[in-house]
Amino acid sequence: MVSLNAVIGHVLVGRYRIEKLRSEGTASAPVFEAQDIHQHRNVAVRLMTISSLFDREAGIVDENSAMASFKSSMQQLFSISHPSLVSIEDWGDAVIDDVRIVFNVTQRFGQGSLREYLDRGRRLSPSQALMVGLDVCRALNHAHKNGFVHGDVRPANLIFDDNARIRLTGLGVKKSFSAAKMSIEQARYAAPEIGQGSAPDAQSDVYSLAITLIETMTGEVPFAAESVAITLANRIDKL
């Protein structure tokens, strides 16, 4: 990834001035707070190196095919809108510090993520967890109907909007589903089939949401261990 010093203060495509790191997101896709200097408003910008989009199994083996795949994905995401999804407003590519990157721009909410809320030692009541679950289910249902599997449902990707309702972010970000490349944070919410080498599907998203909701009420993540491999293995054949 591009160094943080090179990113902060950079103005993407003459419009989006990067201000500070907001969230690491996934390893290849950090999220930054930014300013849209054309419309004088706050936005969030997710950056990815174009090389992180390569996927030999899908035939994405160079910058041209990666860019074409990214553009197609962003066009599809741009066309879907839902009150429980963080909307993508713009996307593009640029060069920062001699590294070619792609980016997408989304709404920016100042209330933080569910991860930040839980890390402060706070918990949801069952009725609050129910409301969160319903909002995320609506978002996932809309995404699944439009051909998208999220693949990384977890508290860090659930954002409180300005009305304190939850919105799902992170759609369209390339995920790593191998234990060797997955972070421990991602593994804590991964479905059992991921540990057996399967790609996530709609049911995997629902499982990850269920794990998330349990944590919001109890503060504990079921089957979690100190390593990715053990965490994934602990879930196999378990209710």
C-alpha positions, 0 to 999 in steps of 0.5 A: 500500500502507499505510505500514509505520509504520501496519502495524507494531504493528497488531492485525488483527481483534483477534488478529494483532499485526504485528511486522515485515516479513519479505519484500516478496513481490510488490509488492502483497503483503508478508509480515509476521511476526506473533503470534497473541495468542489462541493465543500462537504465531508466524504469517506474515501476507500483506497486500494492498490490496483495490484490488490485486485488481481485474481488469477482464478477470475482472469484478472491478471494485469492492470487493464483487466483489474481496472475493467473489473473494478469499473464494472463493480462500481457501476453496479454498486452505483446503481443500487441504493438502500437506506441501510447501505452506505452509498457509493457516490464516485470512483476512479483511479490515480497515482500516488507516490508512483503507485497506481491506486483505485478508490471509491467515495462514499457518504461520511457519517460522524457517529463512528462504527459499531466496532468503536462502540463495542470497544468502548465497553458498551453493549446493546440491549436485545431490542437494540440488537434486534433493530441493528439486525433488521437494518443489516438484514435489509441491506444484505437482502438488497445486496444479495438480490442485486448479485452482491455477497458482502463477505466481510460482515463485522462490526467495523463495517457497520456504521452509525448514520446521523440518525443513529441507525446502522448502515452496512459499508464495504460492498465491492471490496475484494476480500481474501478468503484464505486463512493465510491472508485473512486477518484475525479480525476478519476470521472472528466473524467468518462462517465455517465454510470459509475455514474449509476453503469455500467462497462466501455466499448469502448464508455466510453473510447471515452467519457473520451477522449472527456472530456480530449480534451475539457480540453486541449483547454479550461482549464475546465472539463465539469460538474465537481464538488467538489465531486465524486457523484455530478460530476457523477450525473451532466453527466447523460442525458447531451450531 
